[in-house]
Amino acid sequence: MKQFELKNNHLTLTSKASPLLVRILILFCSLISIILPVAGMIGSMVNGNRFHFGSLIATGLFGLLGFYLLRVFLWNSYGKEVISFNQNNVIYEADYKWFKDGKKIKDIDSPNYSIRSIGYEDENFGSLVISSDQYSIESVIKMPTEQLEDLILKLKTTANSSNHCTTPKMV
């Protein structure tokens, strides 16, 4: 399965979905982290106990944990990275379907493309690195090295045909 799509100077890298059981477990833990503290606080007040500020803090902390686990679930289910190549810069954004990370805009006139190895050597996985003299953008999506080499060749062809940057090099 191809994990990238290159259209009109917009590159979309798609994360590979985790096993269904793992995603269900993460979603379950997220929902439990949000629902149980709220239900416990409400149940305590219904039983006649007074409101404690500590229970509000605990509910907030578990709510943050639940929110984080929800983002992990969404990334493992629908995660993708969108990289846009403009005349003088590169724009990077992580998309979680319901959430998007803040855009990172780097002034990269002539990008160099390389592969950073991930995991064991015999697994042949890596991530895409787009760099210049001052800045670099590194993808977090793990892809097979063959796909990354194919992607770099397509980026090189696109760069030459659109003349928006100089010829990228493979490292």
N, C-alpha and C positions, 0 to 999 in steps of 0.2 A: 504494500500500500504506500502510495506516494504521500509524503507528509508536507509538501510545499506546493504553492501555487504562485506563479509570477505573472501578473497582468499589469500592463501600463505603469511600470516603475513602482508597483505595489507588490510586496512579497508577503505572503501569508504562510506562516509555519504552524502546523497543527500538532498538538500533543497527542500521543497515542493514549487511548482510554485505558484506565486501569481495569483489572478484573471486576466484574459486576459485584461480587461478594465484598470486595474491599471498599468499593464506593458506597454500598448499602451500609456497611459498618461505620464508615466516616459520617454519612448523613444521619444515621441513628444516634451516634455520639453527639453530633451537633445539636440535634433536636432535644436530646436528653439534657444537655448542658444549658439549654435555654428554658425548657419547660419545668424541670424539677425544682430549681430554686424559686421560681415564681409561684409554683403550686405549693411549695413548702411554706413560703411567706404568707400566702393567702390562707392556707389551712391553719397556720399558727394563729392568725388574727381571728379566724372564724371560731376557733376553740377558746377564745377569750384572752389569749396572751396579748401583751402590749407590743406595739411596733418597736423593733430594735433597729437602730441605724446600722448595726453590723450586718443584719440580714439584707439590707439594701446594698451594702458594699459587696457582699457575697454574690447577690443576684447580678450586680453589674459585672463582676469579674467573670462569673460563669457565662454571662451573656457575651462578653468579649471572646471567651474561649469558643463558644458556639458559633460566633460570627467567623472566627478564624477557620474553624473546621468546615463551615459552609463554603468558604472560599477555596479550601483545599479540595472539597468535593467537586465544586464547579470546575476547578482547574483540571482535575483528573477526569472529568466527564466531557467538558466542552472547551478546554483551554486552547488558545492560539495566540500567536504573536504576529502583529502587523507592522511591517517595516516599509516606510515610504521613502523613495529616493527622489529628492528634489535637486534643483540646480546646484545649490551650495550647501545643502545639509541633508541629514538623514533623520527621520522621525521614527521612533520606536514606541510601541504601545502593546501592553499585554491585555488580552481580552478574556474575561471569565464568563462571558455570556450575560450575566446580570450585573457585573461590575467591570470596570476598566481601571487599570493603573494609570497614574499620571503619565502624560506624554513626556518622553525624553527627546529633546531636539539637540543634535550634535552637529556642529559645523564641520562637515567632512566633504571637502571638495573632490578629492580623488581617493576613493575608498580602496583599501586592500582587503581581500577576502582570504580567510584562512580557516583551518579546522583545528579545534582544540579537542584532543582525545579525551574520552570519558570512559571510565571503567577499565576493564582488563583489555590488554592488547588484542587478544584473540576474539573479543566480542565485536570489534570494528565499529564502535559507536563514537560519535563526536557531536560537537555543537558548532554553529557558524559564528565566526568572529569577523566583524566589520570594523576596520580601524584606519586611522590616519596617524600623522605624527603626534597630534595632541590628544585625540580622543579614541575610544574604542567602544563598541557595542557588542555585547556577547549574548547570544541566544541561550535560553535555559532549556530549550527543547532538545532532547536527545534523539539523534537520527543516525541511520546507518551511514557509514563513510561513503559508500558508493552514491547514495542519494545526495550527500553534501557535495561531492565532486561534480555530479551532474548539475546541481544547483549553481555552483560557482561558475561552471562553463556557460550556463544560461545567463547568469548575471553579467559575465564578461561580454557575451554577445549583445545583450541589451544595452550595456554601457557603450559599446562601440557604435551600435546603430543609432542610439539617441544622442550621442556626443555630450551627455551630461556629466561625464567624468572620464578620467583616463583609464587605460587598460588595467584592470585589477590583476593582482598576481596571486598565485596559489603558493602557500607556504607549507 
